[in-house]
Amino acid sequence: MNAPDRYERFVVPEGTKKVSYERDTKIINAATFTIEREDHTIGNILRMQLHRDENVLFAGYKLPHPLQYKILVRIHTTSQSSPMQAYNQAINDLDKELDHLKNAFEVEVEKHSRGLLMPV
């Protein structure tokens, strides 16, 4: 069969960077980030987080081809910020948000498991 091996969707090949950055030469404060081995899940979450930043004028992503396992994230910012700053801030904010979600979930699981073990 012509289909690539399944592991190729997730494993970044040796010598390939997970994230690469390319400045736009025609538009000031614009850049494209290539994120290897990711899909719509990360692309959409990152795009939505970037839209929360008031210094971001445009944020979008695309998958170049279904058999290329990478996304291209395009960011255009105001002069008060740079695409790299906006990207890093979005990643840090998402990390904090996911940590909060994980902790809240673990607290609720603990409450539920204690409730099931207690006599009625």
C-alpha positions in Angstrom: 0.0 0.0 0.0 1.1 3.6 -0.6 0.0 4.9 2.7 2.9 6.1 5.0 3.5 4.3 8.3 1.3 5.5 11.2 4.2 6.5 13.4 5.2 9.1 10.8 2.2 11.2 11.9 3.7 11.7 15.4 7.4 11.1 15.5 9.5 14.1 14.4 12.4 12.8 12.2 15.9 13.1 13.6 17.5 16.4 12.6 14.1 18.1 12.0 13.0 21.0 14.3 9.6 20.7 16.0 9.0 24.4 15.3 10.6 26.6 12.7 10.2 30.4 12.2 10.2 32.4 9.0 9.7 36.2 8.9 7.6 37.7 6.2 9.7 39.9 4.0 6.7 41.9 2.6 4.7 42.6 5.8 6.2 44.2 8.9 5.6 42.2 12.1 4.3 39.1 10.3 5.8 35.6 10.3 4.9 31.9 9.6 5.7 29.2 12.1 5.9 25.6 10.8 5.0 23.1 13.5 6.0 19.5 12.6 3.8 16.5 13.4 0.7 18.4 14.5 -2.8 18.8 13.0 -6.0 20.8 13.4 -6.2 20.1 17.1 -3.1 22.2 18.0 -3.6 24.6 15.1 -7.1 25.6 16.1 -6.3 25.9 19.9 -3.2 28.0 19.1 -5.1 30.2 16.7 -7.9 30.8 19.2 -5.4 31.7 21.9 -3.6 34.1 19.6 -6.9 35.8 18.9 -7.2 36.6 22.6 -4.1 38.8 22.4 -4.9 42.4 21.6 -1.6 42.9 19.8 -2.4 40.2 17.3 -4.0 41.5 14.1 -4.2 38.2 12.3 -3.7 34.6 13.3 -4.5 31.6 11.2 -3.2 28.2 10.3 -3.4 25.6 7.5 -2.4 22.1 6.7 -0.5 22.2 3.4 -1.5 18.7 2.4 -3.2 15.7 4.2 0.0 13.6 3.8 2.3 16.3 5.1 2.1 16.1 8.9 2.7 19.7 9.7 0.8 23.0 10.2 1.7 26.5 9.1 0.7 29.1 11.6 0.6 32.7 10.3 0.8 35.6 12.8 0.6 39.3 12.1 1.0 41.7 15.1 0.9 45.4 15.9 4.2 47.3 16.3 3.9 46.9 20.1 4.7 43.1 19.8 6.4 40.7 17.5 5.0 37.4 16.1 7.6 35.5 18.2 6.4 37.3 21.4 2.8 36.6 20.6 3.5 32.9 19.8 5.5 32.4 23.0 2.9 34.2 25.1 0.1 32.0 23.6 2.0 28.8 24.3 2.7 29.9 27.9 -0.9 30.9 28.4 -2.1 27.6 27.0 0.3 25.7 29.3 -1.1 27.5 32.3 -4.7 27.0 31.2 -4.1 23.2 30.7 -2.4 22.9 34.0 -5.4 24.5 35.7 -7.8 22.2 33.8 -5.7 19.2 34.8 -5.7 20.2 38.5 -9.4 20.9 38.5 -10.1 17.5 36.9 -7.9 15.7 39.5 -9.6 17.5 42.4 -13.1 16.4 41.0 -11.9 12.8 40.5 -10.6 12.7 44.1 -13.9 14.1 45.4 -15.8 11.6 43.4 -13.7 8.6 44.4 -13.9 9.6 48.1 -17.7 9.9 47.8 -18.0 6.4 46.3 -15.8 4.9 49.1 -17.8 6.4 51.9 -20.7 4.5 53.4 -24.1 5.8 52.6 
